[in-house]
Amino acid sequence: MYLKKARLFLSVTLLGLSLAGCFNWSARATNKVPKTTALDKTYKYDGKVIIIGAGAAGLAAAKVLQLNGIDYEILEATERYGGRIKKDSLLADFPIDVGAEWIHSNPVVLNILKGKKGNEIDEELIPYHLEDAYSWNGLEYEKVSKSKLDFDYNFMPESKFKKSTWYDYIEKNIANKVKHKIKFSSAVTEIDYSKNKVIITTENGKSHKADKVLVTVSIGVLKSNKIKFIPELSQEKKESIESVSFLPGFKLIMKFDEKFYPDAINCNTTSGEKVYYDIAFKKETKTNILGLLVTGNSTKKYYAYKTEEKIVESAITELDAIFNGKASESFSGEYIIENWGQHNFTMGTWTQAFQEKNRNLKILNQPINKKIYFAGEINDIYNQMGVPGAVLSGFNSIDKLMTD
C-alpha cells in the first residue's frame, strides 16, 4: 500500500533499488518462508492445550491440534473470531476488508498457509500498483510521479484479494476446522503456571486447566498488563514486550455516490501514517468506497472528537478542502469505523518485526517453564508481515509446544 512509503523510503536511491534483495522481509522474504510447516507433521500428545485468542495465530495453531486429535480449546475475549481480520458485505457490492487488507507477502505464501504444494495459487489477486496518487500537507495537493509509484511497487510489491477478503481466506482454510472449539466472551485475566497444571481465569470468573498454554493475544494487550501472570513474567520479558512499537490507529470506510478521488492521497504526519485510499481499487464494482487509514500521532486529533460522527465529519471537511466541496456533495452518509487503537482486546494496529531488535524478538518467543508459549505477528520468525506472519507464528509456536 502507498501509505507512508514516501517518508519511509525517502533516502532510498536507485542504488538502494539495485540492492533491494538485501531487504529480506515482506514480499522479498520468499526464501525465508518454510518449505514445510506444522501442517506437514504429525504429533502425539496426551495433555490438554489451551489457546488464548482466536485471531489468525490462534486459529492456525488450533488447526494443527485438530488435525492430530489433540485435546484443546480456544478462549476468545470477544464474540467473534478473526481478531484484526474482519469483513463487511453490506456497504458495497463487493466484500470489504474491514481489518487486515493487504497481502504484503509473495502470493505463494497463500499456499503454504493452507498446506497446498506448488506455486500456482487458487485466489484471484490484484497487484497493488498505484497509477494515480497524490500527497497532501494541509495546504498543497501534489501529484506523485509515475516513476515514484513504480519504484514503490518494485521495492515492496503487494496485492489484494480481488473478489474476497482475508477473512474469507482464514474462514475457508483454517477457522472452519476449529471454530467449534472456541469459547467466546472469555477474556483471560490470569494465568497461573506455578503448579503442575496451568490454571487460567477468565473475566466471567470461570477457571480452565491445561498442561500447556499458547498465548496469542495482541502485543497491545500484553503491554497493558490486563493479563496477570503467576509467577510474574521476568523483567527481560516485560522489557521486550514494552519495547515493541504498536501504534494506535483506526480505519474509516466511507461510501460516496461518485468517485472524485485518486487511488491514494498520502497525508503529512509526524509519526505513523495517514492516507486516504480507494478501497475499490481494481475491483469489479459499481460502488465508490474510500478509506482513511490513520496510525500514530495523527490519531490524537481524531480521538479527541469522542464520537464516530465527529471523526467522519472531520474527514469529509478535509476532503472538501482538497476537492472543493465534492466530498459533502457525494457522501452517502454510510460508513464503518474499525478502531483498533481503542479496542480493549487489541489496543493498537499492527507490528513490523523486521523493525524490532532481534534480541527482543528472541526473548518474546521464549516459552516459560515449557508451559506458556507465545504466538502472533510479532512472534513470526520468517520475516513476513500481517496475516501470513501471524499464521506462520501459530504453526511454529505450536510445533515448539508439541515437541519441547
C-alpha positions as CSV (number, residue, x, y, z in Angstrom):
1,M,0.0,0.0,0.0
2,Y,1.2,3.5,-0.6
3,L,0.7,4.8,2.9
4,K,4.0,6.3,4.2
5,K,6.4,4.9,1.7
6,A,7.3,8.4,0.6
7,R,8.6,9.1,4.0
8,L,9.9,5.7,4.9
9,F,12.0,5.3,1.8
10,L,12.8,9.0,1.0
11,S,16.5,8.3,1.5
12,V,16.5,5.2,-0.7
13,T,18.1,5.9,-4.1
14,L,18.5,4.0,-7.3
15,L,21.5,2.3,-5.6
16,G,19.1,1.1,-2.9
17,L,16.9,-0.4,-5.6
18,S,19.8,-2.3,-7.0
19,L,20.4,-3.7,-3.5
20,A,16.8,-4.4,-2.8
21,G,17.5,-8.0,-2.3
22,C,19.1,-7.1,1.0
23,F,15.7,-6.2,2.4
24,N,14.7,-9.7,3.4
25,W,11.2,-9.0,4.7
26,S,7.6,-9.0,3.4
27,A,7.3,-9.9,-0.3
28,R,11.0,-10.1,-0.6
29,A,11.3,-12.8,2.1
30,T,10.2,-15.7,0.0
31,N,13.4,-17.6,0.7
32,K,12.7,-17.3,4.4
33,V,9.3,-18.9,4.3
34,P,9.5,-22.5,5.5
35,K,9.0,-25.3,2.9
36,T,7.2,-27.3,5.5
37,T,5.1,-26.2,8.5
38,A,3.4,-27.9,11.4
39,L,0.7,-28.9,8.9
40,D,3.1,-31.3,7.3
41,K,4.0,-33.1,10.6
42,T,2.3,-35.5,13.0
43,Y,2.2,-35.1,16.7
44,K,1.2,-37.2,19.7
45,Y,0.3,-35.5,23.0
46,D,-1.8,-36.8,25.9
47,G,-2.2,-33.5,27.7
48,K,-4.6,-30.6,27.1
49,V,-3.7,-27.4,25.4
50,I,-5.5,-24.1,25.8
51,I,-5.1,-21.4,23.2
52,I,-5.8,-17.8,24.3
53,G,-7.1,-15.7,21.4
54,A,-8.9,-16.7,18.2
55,G,-7.0,-14.5,15.8
56,A,-5.0,-15.8,12.9
57,A,-2.2,-17.2,15.0
58,G,-4.5,-18.9,17.5
59,L,-6.7,-20.4,14.8
60,A,-3.7,-21.7,12.8
61,A,-2.2,-23.4,15.9
62,A,-5.6,-24.9,16.7
63,K,-5.9,-26.4,13.2
64,V,-2.7,-28.3,13.8
65,L,-4.0,-29.7,17.1
66,Q,-7.4,-30.6,15.4
67,L,-5.6,-32.5,12.6
68,N,-3.7,-34.5,15.2
69,G,-6.6,-35.3,17.5
70,I,-5.1,-33.4,20.5
71,D,-7.3,-32.1,23.3
72,Y,-7.6,-28.4,23.1
73,E,-9.9,-25.4,23.5
74,I,-9.7,-21.7,22.4
75,L,-10.6,-18.9,24.8
76,E,-11.6,-15.8,22.9
77,A,-12.3,-12.5,24.6
78,T,-14.9,-11.2,22.1
79,E,-18.0,-12.7,20.5
80,R,-16.3,-13.3,17.1
81,Y,-13.1,-14.9,15.8
82,G,-10.6,-13.4,13.5
83,G,-9.0,-10.7,15.7
84,R,-7.9,-7.9,13.4
85,I,-9.3,-9.8,10.4
86,K,-12.8,-8.7,9.7
87,K,-15.1,-8.1,6.7
88,D,-18.3,-6.3,5.7
89,S,-20.7,-7.5,3.0
90,L,-23.4,-4.8,3.3
91,L,-21.8,-1.4,2.5
92,A,-20.7,-2.2,-1.1
93,D,-21.4,-4.7,-3.9
94,F,-18.1,-6.4,-3.0
95,P,-16.8,-7.7,0.3
96,I,-14.7,-5.2,2.2
97,D,-11.7,-6.0,4.4
98,V,-12.6,-4.0,7.5
99,G,-9.5,-5.4,9.2
100,A,-6.3,-6.7,7.6
101,E,-6.4,-5.8,3.9
102,W,-3.1,-6.1,2.0
103,I,-1.1,-9.2,1.1
104,H,2.4,-7.9,1.9
105,S,4.0,-11.3,1.2
106,N,4.7,-13.1,-2.0
107,P,1.4,-14.6,-3.1
108,V,2.9,-18.1,-2.9
109,V,2.6,-17.9,0.8
110,L,-1.1,-18.4,0.5
111,N,-0.4,-22.0,-0.5
112,I,1.9,-22.5,2.4
113,L,-0.6,-21.2,4.9
114,K,-3.2,-23.8,3.9
115,G,-0.8,-26.6,3.2
116,K,-1.0,-26.7,-0.6
117,K,2.0,-27.7,-2.6
118,G,3.3,-25.9,-5.6
119,N,3.3,-22.2,-6.7
120,E,0.0,-22.0,-8.5
121,I,-2.4,-20.2,-6.2
122,D,-6.2,-20.5,-6.2
123,E,-7.0,-17.0,-5.2
124,E,-7.5,-14.2,-7.7
125,L,-5.4,-11.2,-6.7
126,I,-5.0,-7.5,-7.7
127,P,-1.4,-6.3,-7.9
128,Y,-1.4,-3.1,-5.7
129,H,0.5,-1.0,-8.2
130,L,-1.0,2.5,-7.9
131,E,-1.4,4.6,-11.0
132,D,-2.8,7.9,-9.7
133,A,-1.7,9.1,-6.3
134,Y,-1.2,12.5,-4.6
135,S,0.3,14.0,-1.4
136,W,-1.4,16.5,0.9
137,N,0.2,18.5,3.6
138,G,-2.8,20.5,4.6
139,L,-2.2,23.2,2.1
140,E,-0.7,21.7,-1.1
141,Y,-2.1,18.8,-3.1
142,E,0.6,17.4,-5.4
143,K,0.7,14.5,-7.8
144,V,3.1,11.7,-7.2
145,S,5.2,10.9,-10.2
146,K,4.8,7.6,-12.1
147,S,8.4,6.8,-11.5
148,K,7.9,7.1,-7.7
149,L,4.8,4.9,-7.9
150,D,6.7,2.3,-10.0
151,F,9.6,2.5,-7.6
152,D,7.4,1.9,-4.6
153,Y,5.7,-1.1,-6.2
154,N,9.0,-2.7,-7.3
155,F,10.6,-2.1,-3.9
156,M,7.6,-3.6,-2.0
157,P,5.3,-5.4,-4.3
158,E,1.9,-6.0,-2.6
159,S,-1.5,-7.3,-3.6
160,K,-5.1,-7.5,-2.5
161,F,-7.9,-10.1,-2.9
162,K,-10.0,-9.3,-6.0
163,K,-13.3,-10.9,-5.1
164,S,-12.9,-12.0,-1.5
165,T,-11.1,-10.9,1.8
166,W,-8.5,-12.1,4.3
167,Y,-11.5,-13.1,6.5
168,D,-12.8,-15.4,3.7
169,Y,-9.4,-16.9,3.3
170,I,-9.0,-17.7,7.0
171,E,-12.6,-18.8,7.3
172,K,-12.3,-21.3,4.5
173,N,-8.8,-22.7,5.1
174,I,-8.4,-22.5,8.8
175,A,-11.3,-21.4,11.0
176,N,-13.9,-23.8,9.6
177,K,-11.8,-26.7,11.0
178,V,-11.6,-25.3,14.6
179,K,-14.4,-22.8,15.3
180,H,-16.5,-25.4,17.2
181,K,-13.8,-25.4,19.9
182,I,-13.9,-21.6,20.7
183,K,-15.4,-20.4,23.9
184,F,-16.4,-16.8,23.2
185,S,-16.7,-13.9,25.7
186,S,-13.9,-15.5,27.7
187,A,-11.4,-12.7,28.3
188,V,-8.5,-14.0,30.2
189,T,-7.4,-12.1,33.4
190,E,-5.0,-14.5,35.0
191,I,-2.6,-17.3,34.0
192,D,-1.2,-19.2,37.0
193,Y,1.6,-21.6,35.9
194,S,3.0,-22.1,39.4
195,K,1.7,-25.6,39.8
196,N,1.8,-28.7,37.7
197,K,-1.3,-27.7,35.7
198,V,-1.7,-24.2,34.3
199,I,-4.9,-22.5,35.7
200,I,-6.5,-19.8,33.5
201,T,-9.1,-17.5,35.0
202,T,-11.4,-15.5,32.7
203,E,-13.3,-12.3,33.3
204,N,-16.6,-14.2,33.9
205,G,-14.9,-16.0,36.9
206,K,-14.5,-19.3,35.3
207,S,-11.3,-21.4,35.6
208,H,-9.8,-23.6,32.9
209,K,-7.0,-26.1,33.4
210,A,-4.4,-27.1,30.8
211,D,-1.0,-28.8,30.6
212,K,0.3,-26.2,28.2
213,V,-0.9,-22.8,27.0
214,L,-0.4,-20.8,23.8
215,V,-0.9,-17.0,24.3
216,T,-1.8,-15.3,21.0
217,V,-3.3,-12.0,22.3
218,S,-2.1,-8.8,20.7
219,I,1.1,-7.2,21.9
220,G,-1.1,-4.3,23.0
221,V,-2.9,-6.5,25.5
222,L,0.4,-7.8,26.8
223,K,1.7,-4.3,27.2
224,S,-1.5,-3.2,29.1
225,N,-0.9,-5.9,31.8
226,K,-4.6,-6.9,31.5
227,I,-3.4,-10.5,32.0
228,K,-1.8,-11.3,35.3
229,F,0.9,-14.0,35.2
230,I,1.7,-16.1,38.3
231,P,4.6,-16.1,38.8
232,E,5.3,-12.7,37.2
233,L,6.9,-12.5,33.8
234,S,10.7,-12.0,34.0
235,Q,12.0,-8.4,33.8
236,E,13.6,-9.0,30.4
237,K,10.3,-10.5,29.1
238,K,8.5,-7.4,30.3
239,E,11.1,-5.1,28.8
240,S,10.9,-6.9,25.5
241,I,7.1,-6.6,25.4
242,E,7.3,-2.9,26.2
243,S,9.9,-2.3,23.5
244,V,7.6,-3.3,20.6
245,S,6.2,-0.5,18.6
246,F,2.4,-0.9,18.4
247,L,0.8,2.4,17.3
248,P,-2.8,3.4,17.9
249,G,-5.0,3.8,14.8
250,F,-8.2,3.2,13.0
251,K,-9.7,2.6,9.6
252,L,-12.6,4.7,8.4
253,I,-14.6,3.4,5.4
254,M,-16.9,5.8,3.6
255,K,-19.4,5.3,0.7
256,F,-19.8,8.0,-2.0
257,D,-22.1,8.5,-4.9
258,E,-19.3,9.3,-7.3
259,K,-15.5,8.7,-7.5
260,F,-13.9,12.2,-7.2
261,Y,-10.7,11.0,-5.6
262,P,-7.5,9.3,-6.9
263,D,-6.1,5.9,-6.0
264,A,-4.4,7.3,-2.8
265,I,-3.6,10.5,-1.0
266,N,-0.7,10.3,1.3
267,C,-1.1,13.0,4.1
268,N,1.7,14.6,6.1
269,T,2.0,13.3,9.6
270,T,4.8,13.3,12.3
271,S,4.6,9.6,13.1
272,G,2.8,6.6,11.9
273,E,0.7,7.2,8.7
274,K,-2.4,8.9,7.4
275,V,-3.7,8.0,4.0
276,Y,-6.9,8.2,2.0
277,Y,-7.2,5.3,-0.5
278,D,-9.6,3.8,-2.9
279,I,-10.7,0.6,-1.3
280,A,-12.4,-0.4,-4.6
281,F,-9.1,-0.1,-6.5
282,K,-9.2,-2.5,-9.5
283,K,-12.3,-4.4,-8.0
284,E,-15.2,-5.3,-10.2
285,T,-17.7,-2.9,-8.6
286,K,-20.0,0.0,-9.2
287,T,-19.7,1.2,-5.6
288,N,-17.4,4.0,-4.6
289,I,-15.6,3.2,-1.3
290,L,-12.9,5.5,0.1
291,G,-10.9,4.5,3.1
292,L,-9.0,6.6,5.6
293,L,-6.2,4.8,7.5
294,V,-4.7,6.7,10.4
295,T,-2.0,5.5,12.9
296,G,0.4,7.1,15.3
297,N,0.3,10.8,16.4
298,S,-2.4,11.7,13.9
299,T,-4.9,9.7,15.9
300,K,-4.8,12.2,18.8
301,K,-6.8,14.7,16.8
302,Y,-9.5,12.2,15.8
303,Y,-9.7,10.5,19.2
304,A,-10.3,14.0,20.8
305,Y,-13.6,14.2,18.9
306,K,-15.0,11.4,21.2
307,T,-17.7,10.3,18.7
308,E,-17.6,8.5,15.4
309,E,-19.8,11.1,13.8
310,K,-17.3,13.8,14.6
311,I,-14.4,11.8,13.1
312,V,-16.4,11.3,9.9
313,E,-17.3,15.0,9.8
314,S,-13.6,15.9,10.1
315,A,-12.6,13.6,7.3
316,I,-15.3,15.0,5.0
317,T,-14.2,18.5,5.8
318,E,-10.7,17.7,4.9
319,L,-11.7,16.1,1.6
320,D,-13.9,19.1,0.9
321,A,-10.8,21.3,1.3
322,I,-8.9,19.2,-1.3
323,F,-11.8,18.7,-3.7
324,N,-13.8,21.9,-3.5
325,G,-16.8,20.5,-1.6
326,K,-17.2,17.4,-3.7
327,A,-17.0,15.1,-0.7
328,S,-20.0,16.6,1.1
329,E,-22.0,16.6,-2.2
330,S,-21.3,12.9,-2.8
331,F,-21.1,11.4,0.7
332,S,-23.9,8.9,1.2
333,G,-23.8,9.2,4.9
334,E,-22.9,5.5,5.2
335,Y,-19.6,4.5,6.8
336,I,-17.8,1.9,9.0
337,I,-15.1,2.7,11.6
338,E,-12.7,0.0,12.9
339,N,-10.9,1.5,15.8
340,W,-8.1,-0.9,16.8
341,G,-6.3,1.6,19.0
342,Q,-9.2,2.0,21.4
343,H,-10.5,-1.6,21.4
344,N,-10.0,-3.3,24.7
345,F,-8.7,-6.5,23.2
346,T,-6.5,-5.0,20.5
347,M,-5.1,-1.7,21.8
348,G,-3.1,-1.0,18.7
349,T,-2.8,-1.6,15.0
350,W,0.0,-3.9,13.8
351,T,3.6,-4.8,14.3
352,Q,6.6,-4.9,12.0
353,A,9.0,-7.5,13.4
354,F,11.8,-6.5,10.9
355,Q,12.0,-3.1,12.6
356,E,12.5,-4.5,16.1
357,K,15.7,-5.6,17.7
358,N,16.5,-9.3,17.2
359,R,17.4,-9.8,20.9
360,N,13.9,-8.6,22.0
361,L,12.2,-10.8,19.4
362,K,14.1,-13.9,20.7
363,I,13.0,-13.1,24.3
364,L,9.4,-12.6,23.2
365,N,9.5,-16.1,21.6
366,Q,11.0,-17.9,24.6
367,P,8.5,-20.2,26.3
368,I,8.1,-20.1,30.1
369,N,8.8,-23.3,32.0
370,K,7.8,-25.3,28.9
371,K,4.2,-24.4,29.8
372,I,3.5,-21.0,28.4
373,Y,4.2,-20.3,24.7
374,F,3.6,-17.2,22.6
375,A,2.4,-16.6,19.0
376,G,1.3,-13.6,16.9
377,E,2.6,-11.4,14.1
378,I,5.4,-10.1,16.3
379,N,6.5,-13.7,17.0
380,D,6.9,-14.5,13.3
381,I,10.5,-15.7,12.7
382,Y,10.0,-15.8,8.9
383,N,10.1,-12.0,8.2
384,Q,6.6,-11.9,6.8
385,M,4.1,-9.2,7.7
386,G,0.4,-9.1,8.7
387,V,-1.7,-12.2,8.4
388,P,0.9,-14.6,6.9
389,G,3.3,-13.7,9.7
390,A,0.6,-14.4,12.3
391,V,-0.4,-17.7,10.8
392,L,3.2,-18.9,10.4
393,S,3.9,-17.9,14.0
394,G,1.0,-20.1,15.1
395,F,2.4,-23.0,13.2
396,N,5.9,-22.5,14.5
397,S,4.8,-22.0,18.2
398,I,2.5,-25.0,18.3
399,D,5.3,-27.1,16.8
400,K,7.6,-25.9,19.6
401,L,4.9,-26.5,22.2
402,M,4.3,-30.1,20.9
403,T,8.0,-31.0,20.7
404,D,9.6,-29.1,23.6
